[in-house]
Each structure stands twice: as C-alpha cells, then as structure tokens.
Amino acid sequence: MSYVFVPPSNINTNTDVPYGISLSFADNGVFRSVGRNDEQSLENFKNLLLTFPGERTGDWITFGCNLKSLLFSQNTDEIKSDIQDTILDATSQWLPYINIITLDIITAADEPNLDNAINVRITFTVGAGFREQTIQINATESGVITIE
C-alpha cells in the first residue's frame, strides 16, 4: 500500500493530477487515484488503522497499530481506553498532521443491539483549510471488519 506524507500547509486543489492512490480499486481493477491531499490523508489514516506493526519491512517495520487485534479481543471494561490509546499513539507517531476531533467507541454495553460487535467512529481534520472527515470502523462477531 502507498503511504504519502501530506503536509497540512500544502493544499492540492488540482484534481486533474493524481496525488496518490486509494485503498479501494477502480472499475478496471487497479487502485483508484486520489486528486486531493485531504483525500490522500483519509487513505493514509485507513492504511495505518488496518496495518499490523511488523507487517511491513524495512524502515516501516513499526508502521501500523494493533487495532484489529483489539477489536476482536475480550470485551472488558478497558477495551474502549485500549482502542483509544492505540489509535491516538499510532496517529501521533505516524500521521502527526491528523487532528482527531472526536473518537467514539460503541460496544454492546452502550448499544445492546450490537451484541458482539464494536463500532469506532473517528472525526478528524488535516489542518487549516481542510474539511472534517470521518472514518467508521465496524467489527462484527463473524470476524469481518469494514472501514468506510
């Protein structure tokens, strides 16, 4: 996966020139190109959240966070603070230009109809002049993680 550092002071508004790539595929089966650096920041953040530390080689060996393991660990009283700490620590280390505005973690204790699922909603900005963006992560009891 691609990782592009996006300096918050450099707003790319020329969407005709690709700035990076998305984690999702285009219709033709290749990665979709991204034309704005705030969109690339969203893709970088998703990449960080879905990557295990040690999954990459070379200088990036510690890139990632242990979020996927936490989402499927025992649902204890500490699970929310563990998830929050993991996301905040990884973001401050690898994507310091991301400003997290809200980080909501919803478990079955908060919403009984979730049963054995966890939902994480992160609202963030990339810096002055950028719009707020949201990432929604859903982990279900069947072992499926979706990220939007």
C-alpha positions, 0 to 999 in steps of 0.5 A: 500500500502507498503511504504519502506524507501530506503536509497540512500547509500544502493544499492540492486543489488540482484534481486533474493530477493524481496525488496518490492512490486509494485503498479501494480499486477502480472499475478496471481493477487497479487502485483508484487515484486520489486528486486531493491531499485531504483525500490522500490523508483519509487513505493514509489514516485507513492504511495505518488503522488496518496495518499490523506493526511488523507487517511491513519491512524495512524502515516501516517495520513499526508502521501500523497499530494493533487495532484489529487485534483489539477489536476482536479481543475480550470485551472488558471494561478497558477495551474502549481506553485500549482502542483509544490509546492505540489509535491516538499513539499510532496517529501521533507517531505516524500521521502527526498532521491528523487532528482527531476531533472526536473518537467514539467507541460503541460496544454492546454495553452502550448499544445492546443491539450490537451484541458482539460487535464494536463500532469506532467512529473517528472525526478528524481534520488535516489542518487549516483549510481542510474539511472534517472527515470521518472514518467508521470502523465496524467489527462484527462477531463473524470476524469481518471488519469494514472501514468506510 
